[in-house]
Amino acid sequence: MKLQLGQGQIVIEVEHDPDVPTTCPECGQAVPRHDTRTRRWRHLDTCQYRTIIEA
């Protein structure tokens, strides 16, 4: 988490451990990863700060 007071925002970074296999939520089997680019989106504000999620 980065608190950027000058910009009035909080950035929350979500990372995936590359050593842990991705599993299917329905069958539980390991599945290949795709589309691994980083994305940013705005979430609900935290007090007076904009909240940005980066994953």
PDB file of N, CA, C, O and CB in Angstrom:
ATOM      1  N   MET A   1       0.844  -1.167   0.000  1.00  0.00           N
ATOM      2  CA  MET A   1       0.000   0.000   0.000  1.00  0.00           C
ATOM      3  C   MET A   1       0.891   1.231   0.000  1.00  0.00           C
ATOM      4  O   MET A   1       1.873   1.298   0.740  1.00  0.00           O
ATOM      5  CB  MET A   1      -0.962  -0.003   1.212  1.00  0.00           C
ATOM      6  N   LYS A   2       0.543   2.211  -0.838  1.00  0.00           N
ATOM      7  CA  LYS A   2       1.270   3.480  -0.895  1.00  0.00           C
ATOM      8  C   LYS A   2       0.305   4.605  -0.553  1.00  0.00           C
ATOM      9  O   LYS A   2      -0.743   4.748  -1.183  1.00  0.00           O
ATOM     10  CB  LYS A   2       1.913   3.705  -2.303  1.00  0.00           C
ATOM     11  N   LEU A   3       0.658   5.391   0.433  1.00  0.00           N
ATOM     12  CA  LEU A   3      -0.127   6.566   0.787  1.00  0.00           C
ATOM     13  C   LEU A   3       0.540   7.760   0.121  1.00  0.00           C
ATOM     14  O   LEU A   3       1.647   8.142   0.499  1.00  0.00           O
ATOM     15  CB  LEU A   3      -0.231   6.754   2.352  1.00  0.00           C
ATOM     16  N   GLN A   4      -0.118   8.348  -0.861  1.00  0.00           N
ATOM     17  CA  GLN A   4       0.434   9.474  -1.611  1.00  0.00           C
ATOM     18  C   GLN A   4      -0.331  10.732  -1.223  1.00  0.00           C
ATOM     19  O   GLN A   4      -1.293  11.122  -1.885  1.00  0.00           O
ATOM     20  CB  GLN A   4       0.357   9.224  -3.154  1.00  0.00           C
ATOM     21  N   LEU A   5       0.114  11.364  -0.132  1.00  0.00           N
ATOM     22  CA  LEU A   5      -0.589  12.528   0.407  1.00  0.00           C
ATOM     23  C   LEU A   5      -0.625  13.684  -0.583  1.00  0.00           C
ATOM     24  O   LEU A   5      -1.651  14.352  -0.712  1.00  0.00           O
ATOM     25  CB  LEU A   5       0.065  12.982   1.697  1.00  0.00           C
ATOM     26  N   GLY A   6       0.475  13.929  -1.283  1.00  0.00           N
ATOM     27  CA  GLY A   6       0.532  15.032  -2.238  1.00  0.00           C
ATOM     28  C   GLY A   6      -0.464  14.878  -3.373  1.00  0.00           C
ATOM     29  O   GLY A   6      -0.965  15.869  -3.903  1.00  0.00           O
ATOM     30  N   GLN A   7      -0.750  13.642  -3.746  1.00  0.00           N
ATOM     31  CA  GLN A   7      -1.702  13.378  -4.825  1.00  0.00           C
ATOM     32  C   GLN A   7      -3.089  13.068  -4.288  1.00  0.00           C
ATOM     33  O   GLN A   7      -4.033  12.909  -5.063  1.00  0.00           O
ATOM     34  CB  GLN A   7      -1.214  12.227  -5.686  1.00  0.00           C
ATOM     35  N   GLY A   8      -3.223  12.979  -2.970  1.00  0.00           N
ATOM     36  CA  GLY A   8      -4.525  12.722  -2.360  1.00  0.00           C
ATOM     37  C   GLY A   8      -5.079  11.346  -2.655  1.00  0.00           C
ATOM     38  O   GLY A   8      -6.282  11.184  -2.860  1.00  0.00           O
ATOM     39  N   GLN A   9      -4.191  10.337  -2.676  1.00  0.00           N
ATOM     40  CA  GLN A   9      -4.683   9.004  -2.988  1.00  0.00           C
ATOM     41  C   GLN A   9      -3.925   7.923  -2.239  1.00  0.00           C
ATOM     42  O   GLN A   9      -2.814   8.123  -1.748  1.00  0.00           O
ATOM     43  CB  GLN A   9      -4.595   8.754  -4.470  1.00  0.00           C
ATOM     44  N   ILE A  10      -4.575   6.767  -2.175  1.00  0.00           N
ATOM     45  CA  ILE A  10      -3.990   5.550  -1.620  1.00  0.00           C
ATOM     46  C   ILE A  10      -3.951   4.540  -2.761  1.00  0.00           C
ATOM     47  O   ILE A  10      -4.961   4.313  -3.427  1.00  0.00           O
ATOM     48  CB  ILE A  10      -4.815   5.003  -0.370  1.00  0.00           C
ATOM     49  N   VAL A  11      -2.783   3.932  -2.986  1.00  0.00           N
ATOM     50  CA  VAL A  11      -2.644   2.921  -4.033  1.00  0.00           C
ATOM     51  C   VAL A  11      -2.418   1.575  -3.352  1.00  0.00           C
ATOM     52  O   VAL A  11      -1.470   1.411  -2.583  1.00  0.00           O
ATOM     53  CB  VAL A  11      -1.466   3.268  -5.021  1.00  0.00           C
ATOM     54  N   ILE A  12      -3.293   0.618  -3.639  1.00  0.00           N
ATOM     55  CA  ILE A  12      -3.181  -0.731  -3.085  1.00  0.00           C
ATOM     56  C   ILE A  12      -2.688  -1.638  -4.202  1.00  0.00           C
ATOM     57  O   ILE A  12      -3.330  -1.756  -5.246  1.00  0.00           O
ATOM     58  CB  ILE A  12      -4.554  -1.240  -2.494  1.00  0.00           C
ATOM     59  N   GLU A  13      -1.538  -2.281  -3.977  1.00  0.00           N
ATOM     60  CA  GLU A  13      -0.955  -3.165  -4.983  1.00  0.00           C
ATOM     61  C   GLU A  13      -1.259  -4.617  -4.629  1.00  0.00           C
ATOM     62  O   GLU A  13      -1.009  -5.056  -3.506  1.00  0.00           O
ATOM     63  CB  GLU A  13       0.576  -2.940  -5.096  1.00  0.00           C
ATOM     64  N   VAL A  14      -1.799  -5.356  -5.592  1.00  0.00           N
ATOM     65  CA  VAL A  14      -2.120  -6.773  -5.407  1.00  0.00           C
ATOM     66  C   VAL A  14      -1.192  -7.559  -6.320  1.00  0.00           C
ATOM     67  O   VAL A  14      -1.140  -7.310  -7.524  1.00  0.00           O
ATOM     68  CB  VAL A  14      -3.642  -7.082  -5.722  1.00  0.00           C
ATOM     69  N   GLU A  15      -0.456  -8.513  -5.745  1.00  0.00           N
ATOM     70  CA  GLU A  15       0.481  -9.313  -6.528  1.00  0.00           C
ATOM     71  C   GLU A  15       0.125 -10.788  -6.423  1.00  0.00           C
ATOM     72  O   GLU A  15      -0.500 -11.231  -5.459  1.00  0.00           O
ATOM     73  CB  GLU A  15       1.928  -9.074  -6.057  1.00  0.00           C
ATOM     74  N   HIS A  16       0.537 -11.534  -7.437  1.00  0.00           N
ATOM     75  CA  HIS A  16       0.330 -12.979  -7.458  1.00  0.00           C
ATOM     76  C   HIS A  16       1.689 -13.656  -7.383  1.00  0.00           C
ATOM     77  O   HIS A  16       2.604 -13.292  -8.123  1.00  0.00           O
ATOM     78  CB  HIS A  16      -0.452 -13.426  -8.737  1.00  0.00           C
ATOM     79  N   ASP A  17       1.829 -14.625  -6.509  1.00  0.00           N
ATOM     80  CA  ASP A  17       3.086 -15.370  -6.384  1.00  0.00           C
ATOM     81  C   ASP A  17       3.244 -16.261  -7.617  1.00  0.00           C
ATOM     82  O   ASP A  17       2.417 -17.146  -7.839  1.00  0.00           O
ATOM     83  CB  ASP A  17       3.115 -16.224  -5.063  1.00  0.00           C
ATOM     84  N   PRO A  18       4.290 -16.047  -8.423  1.00  0.00           N
ATOM     85  CA  PRO A  18       4.444 -16.844  -9.648  1.00  0.00           C
ATOM     86  C   PRO A  18       4.736 -18.315  -9.383  1.00  0.00           C
ATOM     87  O   PRO A  18       4.582 -19.141 -10.284  1.00  0.00           O
ATOM     88  CB  PRO A  18       5.547 -16.268 -10.491  1.00  0.00           C
ATOM     89  N   ASP A  19       5.157 -18.664  -8.163  1.00  0.00           N
ATOM     90  CA  ASP A  19       5.448 -20.064  -7.842  1.00  0.00           C
ATOM     91  C   ASP A  19       4.204 -20.855  -7.450  1.00  0.00           C
ATOM     92  O   ASP A  19       4.253 -22.082  -7.358  1.00  0.00           O
ATOM     93  CB  ASP A  19       6.457 -20.133  -6.723  1.00  0.00           C
ATOM     94  N   VAL A  20       3.088 -20.160  -7.218  1.00  0.00           N
ATOM     95  CA  VAL A  20       1.844 -20.828  -6.835  1.00  0.00           C
ATOM     96  C   VAL A  20       0.986 -20.987  -8.090  1.00  0.00           C
ATOM     97  O   VAL A  20       0.692 -19.997  -8.759  1.00  0.00           O
ATOM     98  CB  VAL A  20       1.077 -20.021  -5.720  1.00  0.00           C
ATOM     99  N   PRO A  21       0.584 -22.206  -8.417  1.00  0.00           N
ATOM    100  CA  PRO A  21      -0.215 -22.397  -9.632  1.00  0.00           C
ATOM    101  C   PRO A  21      -1.605 -21.769  -9.508  1.00  0.00           C
ATOM    102  O   PRO A  21      -2.186 -21.715  -8.424  1.00  0.00           O
ATOM    103  CB  PRO A  21      -0.348 -23.888  -9.944  1.00  0.00           C
ATOM    104  N   THR A  22      -2.118 -21.300 -10.639  1.00  0.00           N
ATOM    105  CA  THR A  22      -3.472 -20.764 -10.694  1.00  0.00           C
ATOM    106  C   THR A  22      -4.428 -21.945 -10.805  1.00  0.00           C
ATOM    107  O   THR A  22      -4.205 -22.852 -11.608  1.00  0.00           O
ATOM    108  CB  THR A  22      -3.652 -19.764 -11.896  1.00  0.00           C
ATOM    109  N   THR A  23      -5.487 -21.939 -10.008  1.00  0.00           N
ATOM    110  CA  THR A  23      -6.430 -23.053 -10.034  1.00  0.00           C
ATOM    111  C   THR A  23      -7.805 -22.589 -10.494  1.00  0.00           C
ATOM    112  O   THR A  23      -8.196 -21.440 -10.289  1.00  0.00           O
ATOM    113  CB  THR A  23      -6.529 -23.704  -8.651  1.00  0.00           C
ATOM    114  N   CYS A  24      -8.519 -23.502 -11.115  1.00  0.00           N
ATOM    115  CA  CYS A  24      -9.883 -23.249 -11.567  1.00  0.00           C
ATOM    116  C   CYS A  24     -10.796 -23.195 -10.338  1.00  0.00           C
ATOM    117  O   CYS A  24     -10.735 -24.093  -9.498  1.00  0.00           O
ATOM    118  CB  CYS A  24     -10.360 -24.354 -12.579  1.00  0.00           C
ATOM    119  N   PRO A  25     -11.644 -22.162 -10.210  1.00  0.00           N
ATOM    120  CA  PRO A  25     -12.522 -22.076  -9.047  1.00  0.00           C
ATOM    121  C   PRO A  25     -13.621 -23.138  -9.032  1.00  0.00           C
ATOM    122  O   PRO A  25     -14.219 -23.396  -7.987  1.00  0.00           O
ATOM    123  CB  PRO A  25     -13.148 -20.715  -8.994  1.00  0.00           C
ATOM    124  N   GLU A  26     -13.889 -23.758 -10.190  1.00  0.00           N
ATOM    125  CA  GLU A  26     -14.953 -24.764 -10.254  1.00  0.00           C
ATOM    126  C   GLU A  26     -14.454 -26.178  -9.989  1.00  0.00           C
ATOM    127  O   GLU A  26     -15.053 -26.916  -9.208  1.00  0.00           O
ATOM    128  CB  GLU A  26     -15.621 -24.717 -11.603  1.00  0.00           C
ATOM    129  N   CYS A  27     -13.333 -26.563 -10.653  1.00  0.00           N
ATOM    130  CA  CYS A  27     -12.867 -27.948 -10.515  1.00  0.00           C
ATOM    131  C   CYS A  27     -11.605 -28.075  -9.667  1.00  0.00           C
ATOM    132  O   CYS A  27     -11.264 -29.178  -9.240  1.00  0.00           O
ATOM    133  CB  CYS A  27     -12.610 -28.538 -11.880  1.00  0.00           C
ATOM    134  N   GLY A  28     -10.901 -26.965  -9.413  1.00  0.00           N
ATOM    135  CA  GLY A  28      -9.715 -26.997  -8.572  1.00  0.00           C
ATOM    136  C   GLY A  28      -8.439 -27.434  -9.271  1.00  0.00           C
ATOM    137  O   GLY A  28      -7.398 -27.541  -8.623  1.00  0.00           O
ATOM    138  N   GLN A  29      -8.487 -27.692 -10.581  1.00  0.00           N
ATOM    139  CA  GLN A  29      -7.298 -28.119 -11.308  1.00  0.00           C
ATOM    140  C   GLN A  29      -6.443 -26.910 -11.691  1.00  0.00           C
ATOM    141  O   GLN A  29      -6.946 -25.796 -11.838  1.00  0.00           O
ATOM    142  CB  GLN A  29      -7.691 -28.917 -12.565  1.00  0.00           C
ATOM    143  N   ALA A  30      -5.139 -27.156 -11.848  1.00  0.00           N
ATOM    144  CA  ALA A  30      -4.220 -26.099 -12.272  1.00  0.00           C
ATOM    145  C   ALA A  30      -4.542 -25.699 -13.710  1.00  0.00           C
ATOM    146  O   ALA A  30      -4.776 -26.554 -14.565  1.00  0.00           O
ATOM    147  CB  ALA A  30      -2.737 -26.564 -12.148  1.00  0.00           C
ATOM    148  N   VAL A  31      -4.552 -24.405 -13.965  1.00  0.00           N
ATOM    149  CA  VAL A  31      -4.847 -23.891 -15.305  1.00  0.00           C
ATOM    150  C   VAL A  31      -3.759 -22.895 -15.700  1.00  0.00           C
ATOM    151  O   VAL A  31      -3.147 -22.279 -14.828  1.00  0.00           O
ATOM    152  CB  VAL A  31      -6.262 -23.219 -15.356  1.00  0.00           C
ATOM    153  N   PRO A  32      -3.506 -22.726 -17.007  1.00  0.00           N
ATOM    154  CA  PRO A  32      -2.473 -21.781 -17.437  1.00  0.00           C
ATOM    155  C   PRO A  32      -2.918 -20.332 -17.218  1.00  0.00           C
ATOM    156  O   PRO A  32      -4.110 -20.028 -17.227  1.00  0.00           O
ATOM    157  CB  PRO A  32      -2.129 -22.006 -18.915  1.00  0.00           C
ATOM    158  N   ARG A  33      -1.943 -19.450 -17.024  1.00  0.00           N
ATOM    159  CA  ARG A  33      -2.234 -18.022 -16.868  1.00  0.00           C
ATOM    160  C   ARG A  33      -2.216 -17.348 -18.228  1.00  0.00           C
ATOM    161  O   ARG A  33      -1.533 -17.788 -19.153  1.00  0.00           O
ATOM    162  CB  ARG A  33      -1.215 -17.346 -15.915  1.00  0.00           C
ATOM    163  N   HIS A  34      -2.976 -16.278 -18.327  1.00  0.00           N
ATOM    164  CA  HIS A  34      -2.956 -15.461 -19.538  1.00  0.00           C
ATOM    165  C   HIS A  34      -3.316 -14.036 -19.152  1.00  0.00           C
ATOM    166  O   HIS A  34      -3.841 -13.795 -18.065  1.00  0.00           O
ATOM    167  CB  HIS A  34      -3.940 -16.016 -20.623  1.00  0.00           C
ATOM    168  N   ASP A  35      -3.035 -13.101 -20.036  1.00  0.00           N
ATOM    169  CA  ASP A  35      -3.355 -11.687 -19.833  1.00  0.00           C
ATOM    170  C   ASP A  35      -2.816 -11.197 -18.488  1.00  0.00           C
ATOM    171  O   ASP A  35      -3.582 -10.881 -17.577  1.00  0.00           O
ATOM    172  CB  ASP A  35      -4.877 -11.464 -19.910  1.00  0.00           C
ATOM    173  N   THR A  36      -1.502 -11.138 -18.381  1.00  0.00           N
ATOM    174  CA  THR A  36      -0.862 -10.811 -17.106  1.00  0.00           C
ATOM    175  C   THR A  36      -0.452  -9.344 -16.991  1.00  0.00           C
ATOM    176  O   THR A  36       0.358  -9.003 -16.129  1.00  0.00           O
ATOM    177  CB  THR A  36       0.348 -11.680 -16.914  1.00  0.00           C
ATOM    178  N   ARG A  37      -0.987  -8.483 -17.825  1.00  0.00           N
ATOM    179  CA  ARG A  37      -0.615  -7.064 -17.736  1.00  0.00           C
ATOM    180  C   ARG A  37      -1.190  -6.434 -16.462  1.00  0.00           C
ATOM    181  O   ARG A  37      -2.200  -6.889 -15.925  1.00  0.00           O
ATOM    182  CB  ARG A  37      -1.113  -6.292 -18.986  1.00  0.00           C
ATOM    183  N   THR A  38      -0.529  -5.388 -16.000  1.00  0.00           N
ATOM    184  CA  THR A  38      -0.965  -4.682 -14.798  1.00  0.00           C
ATOM    185  C   THR A  38      -2.148  -3.785 -15.131  1.00  0.00           C
ATOM    186  O   THR A  38      -2.158  -3.116 -16.164  1.00  0.00           O
ATOM    187  CB  THR A  38       0.193  -3.852 -14.193  1.00  0.00           C
ATOM    188  N   ARG A  39      -3.135  -3.775 -14.261  1.00  0.00           N
ATOM    189  CA  ARG A  39      -4.327  -2.934 -14.443  1.00  0.00           C
ATOM    190  C   ARG A  39      -4.499  -2.042 -13.225  1.00  0.00           C
ATOM    191  O   ARG A  39      -4.082  -2.390 -12.120  1.00  0.00           O
ATOM    192  CB  ARG A  39      -5.602  -3.802 -14.670  1.00  0.00           C
ATOM    193  N   ARG A  40      -5.114  -0.895 -13.439  1.00  0.00           N
ATOM    194  CA  ARG A  40      -5.423   0.058 -12.359  1.00  0.00           C
ATOM    195  C   ARG A  40      -6.883   0.437 -12.457  1.00  0.00           C
ATOM    196  O   ARG A  40      -7.392   0.671 -13.554  1.00  0.00           O
ATOM    197  CB  ARG A  40      -4.516   1.330 -12.434  1.00  0.00           C
ATOM    198  N   TRP A  41      -7.561   0.500 -11.329  1.00  0.00           N
ATOM    199  CA  TRP A  41      -8.927   1.008 -11.319  1.00  0.00           C
ATOM    200  C   TRP A  41      -9.204   1.692  -9.997  1.00  0.00           C
ATOM    201  O   TRP A  41      -8.550   1.426  -8.989  1.00  0.00           O
ATOM    202  CB  TRP A  41      -9.941  -0.124 -11.566  1.00  0.00           C
ATOM    203  N   ARG A  42     -10.178   2.569 -10.021  1.00  0.00           N
ATOM    204  CA  ARG A  42     -10.532   3.323  -8.829  1.00  0.00           C
ATOM    205  C   ARG A  42     -11.564   2.546  -8.027  1.00  0.00           C
ATOM    206  O   ARG A  42     -12.510   1.983  -8.577  1.00  0.00           O
ATOM    207  CB  ARG A  42     -11.068   4.723  -9.199  1.00  0.00           C
ATOM    208  N   HIS A  43     -11.361   2.528  -6.722  1.00  0.00           N
ATOM    209  CA  HIS A  43     -12.266   1.861  -5.797  1.00  0.00           C
ATOM    210  C   HIS A  43     -12.977   2.939  -4.983  1.00  0.00           C
ATOM    211  O   HIS A  43     -12.760   4.128  -5.217  1.00  0.00           O
ATOM    212  CB  HIS A  43     -11.497   0.852  -4.866  1.00  0.00           C
ATOM    213  N   LEU A  44     -13.806   2.550  -4.048  1.00  0.00           N
ATOM    214  CA  LEU A  44     -14.469   3.521  -3.184  1.00  0.00           C
ATOM    215  C   LEU A  44     -13.433   4.313  -2.396  1.00  0.00           C
ATOM    216  O   LEU A  44     -12.415   3.761  -1.979  1.00  0.00           O
ATOM    217  CB  LEU A  44     -15.454   2.819  -2.226  1.00  0.00           C
ATOM    218  N   ASP A  45     -13.684   5.598  -2.190  1.00  0.00           N
ATOM    219  CA  ASP A  45     -12.743   6.452  -1.475  1.00  0.00           C
ATOM    220  C   ASP A  45     -12.552   5.996  -0.033  1.00  0.00           C
ATOM    221  O   ASP A  45     -13.459   5.435   0.582  1.00  0.00           O
ATOM    222  CB  ASP A  45     -13.219   7.894  -1.503  1.00  0.00           C
ATOM    223  N   THR A  46     -11.354   6.246   0.494  1.00  0.00           N
ATOM    224  CA  THR A  46     -11.027   5.990   1.890  1.00  0.00           C
ATOM    225  C   THR A  46     -10.892   7.346   2.564  1.00  0.00           C
ATOM    226  O   THR A  46      -9.905   8.054   2.366  1.00  0.00           O
ATOM    227  CB  THR A  46      -9.709   5.131   2.039  1.00  0.00           C
ATOM    228  N   CYS A  47     -11.892   7.702   3.363  1.00  0.00           N
ATOM    229  CA  CYS A  47     -11.974   9.038   3.973  1.00  0.00           C
ATOM    230  C   CYS A  47     -11.851  10.077   2.862  1.00  0.00           C
ATOM    231  O   CYS A  47     -12.655  10.060   1.930  1.00  0.00           O
ATOM    232  CB  CYS A  47     -10.852   9.245   5.065  1.00  0.00           C
ATOM    233  N   GLN A  48     -10.886  10.969   2.928  1.00  0.00           N
ATOM    234  CA  GLN A  48     -10.775  12.017   1.916  1.00  0.00           C
ATOM    235  C   GLN A  48      -9.832  11.627   0.775  1.00  0.00           C
ATOM    236  O   GLN A  48      -9.533  12.468  -0.073  1.00  0.00           O
ATOM    237  CB  GLN A  48     -10.296  13.307   2.560  1.00  0.00           C
ATOM    238  N   TYR A  49      -9.355  10.381   0.727  1.00  0.00           N
ATOM    239  CA  TYR A  49      -8.391   9.959  -0.284  1.00  0.00           C
ATOM    240  C   TYR A  49      -9.041   9.087  -1.358  1.00  0.00           C
ATOM    241  O   TYR A  49      -9.900   8.258  -1.060  1.00  0.00           O
ATOM    242  CB  TYR A  49      -7.243   9.204   0.373  1.00  0.00           C
ATOM    243  N   ARG A  50      -8.620   9.285  -2.617  1.00  0.00           N
ATOM    244  CA  ARG A  50      -9.017   8.379  -3.694  1.00  0.00           C
ATOM    245  C   ARG A  50      -8.313   7.050  -3.447  1.00  0.00           C
ATOM    246  O   ARG A  50      -7.159   7.027  -3.022  1.00  0.00           O
ATOM    247  CB  ARG A  50      -8.658   8.968  -5.118  1.00  0.00           C
ATOM    248  N   THR A  51      -8.991   5.964  -3.707  1.00  0.00           N
ATOM    249  CA  THR A  51      -8.391   4.643  -3.546  1.00  0.00           C
ATOM    250  C   THR A  51      -8.229   4.019  -4.922  1.00  0.00           C
ATOM    251  O   THR A  51      -9.198   3.865  -5.665  1.00  0.00           O
ATOM    252  CB  THR A  51      -9.256   3.734  -2.617  1.00  0.00           C
ATOM    253  N   ILE A  52      -6.987   3.661  -5.256  1.00  0.00           N
ATOM    254  CA  ILE A  52      -6.658   3.045  -6.535  1.00  0.00           C
ATOM    255  C   ILE A  52      -6.155   1.633  -6.253  1.00  0.00           C
ATOM    256  O   ILE A  52      -5.303   1.436  -5.386  1.00  0.00           O
ATOM    257  CB  ILE A  52      -5.589   3.888  -7.324  1.00  0.00           C
ATOM    258  N   ILE A  53      -6.684   0.649  -6.987  1.00  0.00           N
ATOM    259  CA  ILE A  53      -6.201  -0.729  -6.866  1.00  0.00           C
ATOM    260  C   ILE A  53      -5.384  -1.037  -8.110  1.00  0.00           C
ATOM    261  O   ILE A  53      -5.811  -0.768  -9.232  1.00  0.00           O
ATOM    262  CB  ILE A  53      -7.389  -1.754  -6.694  1.00  0.00           C
ATOM    263  N   GLU A  54      -4.201  -1.605  -7.895  1.00  0.00           N
ATOM    264  CA  GLU A  54      -3.296  -1.985  -8.974  1.00  0.00           C
ATOM    265  C   GLU A  54      -3.061  -3.481  -8.860  1.00  0.00           C
ATOM    266  O   GLU A  54      -2.583  -3.963  -7.833  1.00  0.00           O
ATOM    267  CB  GLU A  54      -1.943  -1.183  -8.913  1.00  0.00           C
ATOM    268  N   ALA A  55      -3.396  -4.218  -9.916  1.00  0.00           N
ATOM    269  CA  ALA A  55      -3.221  -5.677  -9.863  1.00  0.00           C
ATOM    270  C   ALA A  55      -2.692  -6.187 -11.185  1.00  0.00           C
ATOM    271  O   ALA A  55      -2.479  -7.389 -11.342  1.00  0.00           O
ATOM    272  CB  ALA A  55      -4.547  -6.380  -9.517  1.00  0.00           C
TER     273      ALA A  55
END
